[in-house]
Structure formats: C-alpha cells, structure tokens
Amino acid sequence: MKVKFISLLLVLLSLVCNVEGTKTIEAQGKLIAKVGHAQVNVRDYPSTRAGKVIAVLTLNTEVEILGREELLDNGDIWVYVRQSSLTLEGWILGRLLIYPDDKEVLDINVPVLLADTPTPTSPLITSGFVIAEKQDDRGYARYGLYLREMPSLDAPILERLQSEYVQVYGRLEQPAYEVEQSNHYYWVYVSVIGSDLRGWVYDEGLRYPVGFDRTALPILPAVTDPNSFIPSLEAVTSLLGTTNKHADLRYYPSFSYGKVFLELETGTPVTVLGRSFLGYWLWIEVNGQRGWITRGSILVTGDIYRLPIMSPRHWSIGY
C-alpha cells in the first residue's frame, strides 16, 4: 500500500511540474503552445517584411495553434495562432514557440493554411492628379524638401516637407535645373496629403510613380495662388484591361510574399480597380475574384495614375 501511495504521489508531482513548467500542454483537444522568447510579434501576414505587427506577446504566453503555412519564408515556417484572452488571431514565426513534447513545427498535426491578406476595402489615396512621394533627406535633394509661397529659392518657406505624399497639380514651363539633357527638375505646385497646405516645391526631392513623365504635368504660372489655373481632373474608379501574357494573380503585391491563387491566360479581360503607389502592381477583378497583378502583364485602356492607391509602401513591397 505504501509503495502504491508513493507511486501515485510521484505521478501527481509529474503532472503538476508538466503544467507549471515551460513545456506546452494539450487542453481540451486544442493544441496549445507557449511563447519561447521575451517578446514575440504577432502579424497580420506571414512575413517579417510584409506583415504588419498587430500585437506583441511575452514569454510563456499560451496560444492555440490553428494552422501553419505550407511554404517556407527564408527557411522559417509561420503558424497561425489564437490568443483567447486578447481576442487575437495572427501569424507568428514557428520557431519562436514551444510545442508539446518538444516537437518541431513540422511535426505538429495542424491544418496547412493558405496565407491570405485582407481585401482592400477602401483606397488609401484617391485623386485625379498624380501622387508623388517625398524622398529621404539625403542631401542630394537640394531644393525639394521645402514648401514655398513661390517657385523660387528666395521665396518664404511655408513648411519643411514632412508628409510622405503630395498631390501634384502642375509645374512651371521651364525646368529650374538640368542634370542631363533628358533629366530636368521643375518647380511644381502641390498639396500635402492629409493637410490643407499648398505651395511650390522643387521636384528633385520627389519620387513619381514608375513610368510617369513629369513633363506631362499641366503648365502653371509662377504665382502665389495658381489654383484658378489648375485643370479639373476627376479620379478614375476603374479601367478596363486585358492580360498580354500568362499572368499570376496574387494575394499581395510582391513576388516574394504574395502567394499566387489564380493563373490567367493571355487575353483574359479584367477590371483594374486600383494600384500600388509606384504603379508596379495593379489591383484587379476577374471572374468575381480580386487580387494583385504586375502592371506589365496587362494592357490597360486609360490613365492608371488616376486610379486609387490601394497599397501602402512596405520597404520594397507594394511599389
């Protein structure tokens, strides 16, 4: 009897240690893992570059494993988790968690999921005019980082340009500075996205969408308020296009991180609903499905620069 009592006591102690220790546990048929590092990011997409951080979990926080990614991202596998107390779901790098019985991520029995990103429901920027981006302050932009009352270096400065994006309404007829015969910089009249500020800026410090010709900007007079001379240009909500080669439709505007979910044959008609900032990627609808496709894969009827910008810039992603 004494031996049986000691054996039972040892079993109970073992169970307590297993629950209180750092190993993961199985609870009510769910696969529960624990965070194995001091801080771990939860992302809305399985990528350290393309995925936005939506929460940070601390050491030993328990999460339920709902599935894992099929493909590897730089040698790592992402897992999709739920954290009930935070009402949270998202992606975590698999190697940052501790699994039952010290298993590896490939050994856990969970569904393989196809990573998807939320469908853009509204554009980030809608404009009939071209949107340009302020480049980094690296010294080479001699005149382009200050918003001025007039197109002159002697004109009063309204503000140092801090916002990332400006709406460009037009330019002076003559370039202010010539680097090469084919490369001119102009004074352009802009408004700062997200504010009421308007003024002149030297466009050496601006980045236009790929393929945009700055000489196509409307010509404006060199006055403090040229608004009465700005032509009326309405934003375009959609354009028609046709694939000019076999093309892939992706969940995200990136070759590295955007997974292909549909292949399109040459000559497939599509509706173009938006674009990435620099216009390398277009947001399209085809046969009731929406996704991203490279601009070079479609012949588009109309001006794509007047389409809504649907994707933010994520480092080299979403251009």
Secondary structure as UniProt FT lines:
FT   HELIX           2..20
FT   STRAND          26..27
FT   TURN            28..29
FT   STRAND          30..35
FT   STRAND          39..43
FT   TURN            48..50
FT   STRAND          53..58
FT   TURN            59..60
FT   STRAND          62..69
FT   TURN            74..75
FT   STRAND          78..83
FT   HELIX           84..86
FT   STRAND          88..93
FT   HELIX           94..96
FT   STRAND          97..98
FT   HELIX           100..102
FT   HELIX           105..107
FT   STRAND          112..113
FT   STRAND          130..134
FT   TURN            144..145
FT   STRAND          146..148
FT   TURN            153..154
FT   STRAND          157..160
FT   STRAND          165..171
FT   STRAND          177..180
FT   TURN            181..182
FT   STRAND          183..185
FT   STRAND          187..192
FT   TURN            193..194
FT   STRAND          198..202
FT   HELIX           203..205
FT   STRAND          206..207
FT   TURN            210..211
FT   HELIX           214..216
FT   HELIX           227..229
FT   STRAND          239..243
FT   STRAND          247..250
FT   TURN            255..257
FT   STRAND          260..264
FT   TURN            266..267
FT   STRAND          269..276
FT   STRAND          281..286
FT   TURN            287..288
FT   STRAND          289..294
FT   HELIX           295..297
FT   STRAND          298..301
FT   HELIX           304..306
FT   STRAND          309..311
FT   TURN            315..316
//
